[in-house]
């Protein structure tokens, strides 16, 4: 196919000759400083790629440079008649086209060792689209990418190849971004509205994800308060020539907001006395930074993720020495009553109800954690959430995720991780190929983009224990999922599934690397939340 495209470009279909360089005799001096002759374009391209060593040998042997140029001949099509001035107009249009791309074209060399990298795979996918305007050729020596300077420079920076000036720090980012920007999504503007509580939770509990979006897409987030309790978040590019990136940044922020909003629970105070409200605010502000308190129509409630809200509710009621919040909402936070709070609990006279349907029990089922539900309700919960108690989140069965099929391989490297100078390094290689989404994924029947990831653990007792846990999680399809990539903003991509990995040997937590003294402890807690312990 590539050969055919070059043949068509040359104006021939396989064996014709193109005016590769016009025989300009006036350019040749008597001592023959320049020697020009015609070579078919597709043949020269082949020589330049497949016989580059032989060409270099000729250059070094005789002290010359072999350079190429093209003489383009525009002539009338014999199959149809044309106007007299059409040839000159065609030449002018062609010259405009050449001038348009000539100053914005670059070529970089890609070693074969980089062909399996994510950026090369992404580049090859984009080459197949009309918008890409890129050519990738492969030879025994290396690969050549011919592309607009912006795309070529970005690929060079990501791979650490190409000319030094192509990897200038003045370019806005060394991190991931799309090679070819999508057209603006008509469903997305440049702003997102949400409650003040949700925006605070996103910034506090997902600080790293927000930082990733800002760095990866070269944007800044600006917030304003159009009305009390409501925040409007706008996305602004840091540079004018990256205007389209704000659409991807907003898409990633929207995905993060939806994730937080769906996980957030509330716990309403029931008929609180003014002094109880003051004390509750003091307790929350002083000891629970991940929990918010808001007032709406005279009603006060705590807002946060269950893992943070449960302990906050427990502490408030313990300090105030009486029940403060509605029982049904407390159960949804994973709240555990102490013996003291049970003793002082007021008798509301409420009948026992299912925490899911909030109705009388119908064929009550009690889980191993002690919480009870209607049999039909808990079955529906298992179908949507897996075998996890909806109240306390304790796993009562084997959780299986929607991770696509792939492989997990490990080996031990003699190199050391920062913070672990006395042991070797466990290297984990994950490989998830491209595939088609199933009914378990966001868009069944649609193609998803696979990934290759490498992670690192210390080769000590605790590191090997974490490796065994990660292997179980991988076998239960929990390591990856299909969604929106946090690094590129691309939908239908295989992404991490909230079990954090160290993908760099260096750089500390901010670079997903070592040293990070608490990492092994944290990842074990993340695995435990999914029933892996």
Beta strands, then each sheet from edge to edge (+ up, - down):
strand 1: 105-110
strand 2: 135-138
strand 3: 143-148
strand 4: 191-195
strand 5: 219-227
strand 6: 230-237
strand 7: 264-268
strand 8: 292-296
strand 9: 299-305
strand 10: 364-366
strand 11: 372-374
strand 12: 407-413
strand 13: 425-432
strand 14: 435-436
strand 15: 447-448
strand 16: 451-458
strand 17: 480-483
strand 18: 493-496
sheet 1: 1+ 3- 2+
sheet 2: 4+ 6- 5+
sheet 3: 7+ 9- 8+
sheet 4: 10+ 11-
sheet 5: 12+ 13- 16+
sheet 6: 14+ 15-
sheet 7: 17+ 18-
end
